[in-house]
């Protein structure tokens, strides 16, 4: 991690707090109009996708319906649900946008997400052994995790996690790795499992039973389209989220170096442990503005559509303290994610030799 002394960390905190205070003071109708417009867009897309789906016996209509419903799910999960549950719109006092009661269109319960993501991940970002989002207890992405032969299958595990992403996120709080190690018992997780089965059952019934039966003569087509829409959402969400902390230049941290950290140190860890990617307006919207992961981790409860303008000020702060600002094209950042997954799937001795050969070739 970039080293700053105590005085510099205090100044960093003041600079970033000032940006936050400026945005909070400016919150108002502009932000309310934005989120309501996005909600209308989501509803229009979902209704459009559902209405088109029974006519999916016409191949172009099937593709359009599946894509439309998939995009609707992406927008609801990423630009609405994720951001609402961070409290970005609590100031509106709209019960439909309350961070503590919002329930989103995925198998992961909102309560579980608030515990594992809002608290655990955002508090302990990239701290090995504390942030279970780092590798999702499935992937080895740094030297801090001891290599074992099972890691050779990382790409297969990654593909499975991507395809089944909503289910992987849904069972994340199960902490199965701790159960295997004997640190937890299955009975300890019964309350969570009951909630997960209840929510997963509702989601499965809605997409795979209710809507197909509603259009019984073409039920297989509707079922296939709904499966496709969820697959589109899963692949997209996984890809975007992996670009947030698993890129080549995103740093990891030990529990020791973060013990008793100040708010300034926490800010520094968020800045150096997160990654952005560049793109057009709709790429940012479809990513839930997680294309600005750095800004999101510094200011998780500020409306995400503000991140593009905030980013200029955050970059200026990073330049002031010579802190790296990790960004690049979507393709470039995702490429480094795949490289990291592949690199750490190998035994340390093999990886070190390969890296040494590349360094020699570069001379």
N, C-alpha and C positions, 0 to 999 in steps of 0.2 A: 504494500500500500504506500502511496505517496506520503512522506513524512512531513507533518506540520507541527510546529511547537504549540504550546498551550495558548499563547497570545494569538497566533495565527488561526487556530481552531475557533477561538472566541470571536475573532473578526469574521471568519467564514460564516459562523452561525448568524451573526448580526446581518451580514449581507443577504443571506438567503431568507432570514426572517423578514427583512424589509421587503423583499420581492413578494413574499406570501401576504404580508399585511396590505401591500398596495393592491393586490388582486382581490382580496377579501373586501376591501373598502369599495371596490368597483362592481361587486356582484349585484345583479339586478335583472331587469326585464330581458336584456339581451340573452342572458344565460337561460332564463326560463323559456323563452321562445325557442332557443336552440334545442333543448331536450324534448320539448313538446313536439317540435317538428320531426325529430328523429323517431319519437314514439309513433307519430302518424305514418311515417315512412315504413316503419317495421310492420304496423298493422296492415297497411296497404299491400305490402309484399307478401305477408303471410296469407291474407285472404285471397290475393291473386294466385298464389301458388296452390292453395287448397282447392280453389274453384277450377283451375286448369287441370289439376291432377286426374280427374276421372276421364278426361279426354286424351289421356296419355297413350291410348292405342294408336294415336298419330305420333310417330317418332319425334318430330320437331317440337310438338307440344309437350311431350314427356320430358324432353331435355329442358325446355323453358320452365316448366312447372317445378321440376326438381331443383334447378338452379335458383329459381326465385324463392322457393321455400328454404333452401340452404342459406341464401343470403339473408333472409329474414331472421333465421336462427342465429346467424353470425352477429347481426346488428343487435338483436335482443341480448345475447350473452355478453358481447364485448363492449359496445358503445352505451348500452343502457344498463343491463344487470350489474356487470362488474363495477361500473363507475357509480351507480346509485348505491350499491352496498358499501362503497367506501365513504359514504356520507357526503358526496359531492353536491347533492341537492337537498340536504336536510334543511337548509336555511329557508327553503320555499314553504315549509310546513304543509306539504302536500302528502296526504296519507299514502297515495299511490307511489310516491318516490321516497318513502322513509327507509333509511338504510337498515333498520333493525327488523322490518317486517316484509321487505320485498322478497318475493320468491321468483326465481328465474326458470327459463325453459331448458333445463338440463337435469340429469339424474342426481347430481350433487346437491344436497340440501343447502339452502342459504346459510343456515346456522353452522353447518360444518365448514363451509367456505369462509365464513367470517372468522372462525377459529384457526383454521390451518393457513389461510392466505392472509387475511387482513392483520391478524395478530402475529402468528408464528413467522410467516415469510417476510412480512414487512418489518418486523422487529429484528429478526436475526438474518437478514439478507446475506446469502453466500457465506455464512459462517458454517464451516464443515462440522457436522455433528449436531447442529442446532436448526439449520434451515433444511427441512426435509424436502422442500421444493427443488433443492439443488441435486438434480439427478433422479428425483422422485423415488429414491430408495431402489432404483432399478439400474441406473446407468452410472458408470464410473467416469467422472469428468475432471479429476485432478489427482495429483500424486498423494493427496491427503488420505485417499481411500486405498487400502491395500489391494493389489491385484490378485484375482483368482481365476482359474480357467474358464469359469462361466462368463467372464467379461468378454471372451472371444466372440460371444453371441450378441454383443451389444447392438449391432445394427438390426438384427432380427427383433430384439426387444424394443428397439426404438420404433421400428415400423409397426409392431403390434400396439405399442402405446399410442402412436399417432392415430391409427385407424380406430382404436377403441378409447379415444382420449376422454370423452365424457365419463366413461365408466372408470377409467384410471383415476381421474380426479375425484369421482364419487366415492371410491373406496380408499382414498389417500389417508383419511383419518383412522383407518383400521390399524395402521402401523404394524403391518404384517411382519416386517423385519424384526421388530421388538418381540413379537409373539414367538417367532422362530428362535430367538436368542433366549427365551424364557424370562424376559423382562416384564412382559405383560401376559395375561391369560385371556382366553377367548371370552370368558364371562365378563371381563373388564370392559369389553367392547359391545356387549349386548345392547345397551341403549342406543349407541350409534348405529349398530346393524339394523335394529328395528326401524329407525328413522330412514336409513338408506333404502331398505327393502320397500318401505311404504312409498317413498318418493320415486324410486326406480320403477316400482310397479305402476304408479300413476302415469309416468312418462311413457313406459312401454305400452300400456293400455291405450293411451291417447293416440300414439303414432302407429302402432302395429295391430290394434284391434278396432278401436272406435271408428277412426276415419276410413279404414278399409271396409268395415261392415256397413258404414253409412252409404257406401257406393258399391254394394254387394256384387253386381254383375261384373264390375271391373276391379274387384278387391285386390287381386294379385298385382295389378298395375299400380294402384294407389300404395300398396304395401311396399313395392319396389321403389317407388318414388320417395316415400318417407325414409326408407333406409338410405337411399342416395343422398337426400338432404342432410340427414344426420352425419353421414360420412363426409360430405363437403365441409360441414361445420367443424367436425373433429379434426380433419387434416389441416384446415386453415388455422384454427385456434392453437393447435399444437405447434405449428410452424412459427406463428407470430410469437407465442410465449417463449419458445426455445431461443429465439433471437434476443430475448430480453436480458439473459444472464449467462448464457452458455457460449457466447462468441469467444474468439481467440484472445481478445484483450480484456475481457471481463475478469476482474480479480476475485480471488477467494481469500478467506480469512480464518484464523484460528480462534478458538474460544479465549485463549490466553491474551491475545493482542486486543481483544474487544471487551475484556473484563473491566467493568466500572467506567465504560466510555461516556464521554460528555455528549451533549447534543451536537456540538461541532464535529466530533469524531464520528458520530452516527451519520451526519450529513456527508462527511468525506467517504465513508464506506458505501453509502448509497450511490454517490457519484462515480466511484471507481469500480463498483460491482455490477453496474448496469450498462446496457448498450441500447443505442438508438438505431433506427434505419430511416433513410430518406425516401421520399416518394411524393406523389400527388395527393390532392385533397381527399379523394375517395379511398386511397390506400390507407390514409390515416384514419378515416371514419371506420372502415371495415376492420381495422386493427384495434378499434376501441381507443385510438390514440396511444396504444402501447408502442407505436413507432417512436414515441417520446418516453421510453421507459425511464430514462434518467430523471426527467421532470416528474414523472409519475411517482417515482420512489422518493423524491425529495418532498413533493407536495401531493400525497395520495388523495387528499380530500378536497382539492381544488378541481373545479369542472375541467374535464380532460380536453374539451375543445379549446381551452385557453393555452394549452401547452405549446403550440407553435409560436405564439408571441412571447411566452415565458422563456422559451428555449434560448432566445437571443440574449436575455439577461443572465441566464444560467451560464451560457458559454463565456460571457464576459467575466463572470466571477471565477470560472475555471482558469481562464487566461491570467487573471490577477494573481492566483496562487499557484500557477504552473501545474494545474491538475489536468490530466488527460481527459478529453471529452470524446468518448468512444462512439463514433457514428460512421455510417457508410451506406451504400446502396443495399436494398433488401437482399438482392442476389449475393452480394459480397458477404454480408453478415451471416446469411444462412449457410453459405459455403464454409465459413469458418466454424460454424456449429457442427456441420457434418464432419469436418476435419478433426474437431476436438473429440467427437464421439468415436471416430475411427482410431485416433492416436492413443487414447487411453483404454481402448479395448485390448491393446497389445501388452505383453509382459514388459516391465520397466527396462530390462536389458535390451530387448529388441527395439523398443521405441527410442532408447538413447542412442543405439547404433545408427538407426535410420536418420535421426536428427543430426548426428555427427556427420554422416555422409552428405546430407543436404548442405550443411554449413561449409564443408570442404568444397563442394561443387560451386558454392556461391562465391568463393574466394577467387 
